[in-house]
């Protein structure tokens, strides 16, 4: 009985080590893409943040199939799972900008509200369009299957 438990612990431990190494490799892929974006911004002089360009590059690589989703999926899941922790430094930094908010707070709030509604409008319409497209394809395939 004890030997069986030790065997299970070893197997589970080996699995966890393998999963950890896989996530580290996937994080490395994400970091490489991010660094490519940072380099291109510096080299070309484009007025956008390098990490934003890196995300666009990652999207294009995933969309085109050059990088399969399985190469970054595990690390992405871990990062999204702990996303709230990434906002702590930003929140602390914002606390030091009290004078800016006193001077331009209403303009900042207006810009945030307008940009939020623009994002909601476009993402809502896009999701509705994709849902209707999926329903059309499903209905069309149902008619052709007879």
N, C-alpha and C positions, 0 to 999 in steps of 0.2 A: 504494500500500500504506500509506504513512504517513498519507495523508488518511483512509483507511478506519479506521485505528486512532484517529486524533484524533476522528473522528465517533463511534465507539463510546464513547470516553472521555467526550465531551460528553453523549451520551445517558445513560450510566450515572450521570454526575454530576448531571444534571437529575433522574433518577429518585431518587437518594439525597436530594437537596434536597427533592423533593416528599414523599418518605417521612418525612423529618425533620419537615417542617411538619405533616404529617398526625398524627404521633405527638404533637407539641406541642399541637395542637388537641385531641386525645383526652385528653392529660394535663390540659388546661384544663377539659374537661368533668368529669373525675374530681375535680379540685380544687374546682370549683363545687359538686358534690354533697357533698363533704366539708365545705365551708364552710357549706352549708345545714344539715347535721347539727350542726355546732358552734354555729351561730346558734340553732337550735331548742333545744338543750340549755341554752344561756345564757338564752334568752327564757322557756322553759317551766320551767326548773329541774329537769329530769329527772335523777335520780342515775345516769346512765350516761355514758361518754365520748362526746364529740361525733363522733369518727371512727367509733365503733361504730354510732351512729345513722345516720351518713352511709352506711355500708356497707349497712345495712338499707334505707335509702331507695334506694340504687343497685340493690339486689336487686329491690325492688318495681318500680322503673322499668323494669328489664330484663325482669322477669317479665311485666309488663303490656304490654310492647311500646312504651311511651312513648319509651324510648330504645332504638334498635336496637343489637344487640351490636356491629355493625361500627363504631359511633361510639366505642367504648372498647376494642375487641379488641387493636389494635396496641399501644397504650400499656400495657394490662394484661399483654400478653405480655412486653414489655420489663421491666416491674416485677417480674414473677414470675421472669424469667430472672436478675435481679440481686437476688433476695430475700435472699440470704445477707449482703449488705453492710449491710442494714438492721438486722441483729442485732448488729453490732459495737458501736454505742453502748450498747445494752442490756447486753451482756456486760461492758463496761467499767464501767458504772454499778453492776452487781451486785457487782463486786469491791470496791466501797466499803462494802458492807453486811455485812461480816464479823461485826460484833457482833450484828446482827439474826439472822444464821444460827446463831451460837453459842447464842443465847437460844431461838430458836423453830424451829430447823432441822428437828427431827423432825415438828413439826406442819405445817410448810410442805411437807415431803416427802410426808407422808400426804395432804394436800389435793391436791398435784400428782398423786400416783398414783391416788387415787380419781377425780378429775376426768378424768384420761386414760382410765381404764377406762370411765367413763360415756360419754365421747365415742366411744370405740371401739365400745362396745356399740350405741349408737344409730345411728352411721354404718354399722356392719356390718349391722345389721338393716334399715336403710333401703335400703342397696344390694342386699341379698338380695331384699327386697320388690319393688324396681324391676326386678330381673332376672327374677323370676318373672312379674311383670305383663307385661313385654316378651315373654317366651316365650309367655304365654297369648294375647296379641294376635296374635303371629306364627302360632301354631297355629290360632287362630280364623280369621284371614284366609286361611290355607292351605286350610281346610275349605270356606270360602265361595267360593273361586276356581274350584271345579269347577262 
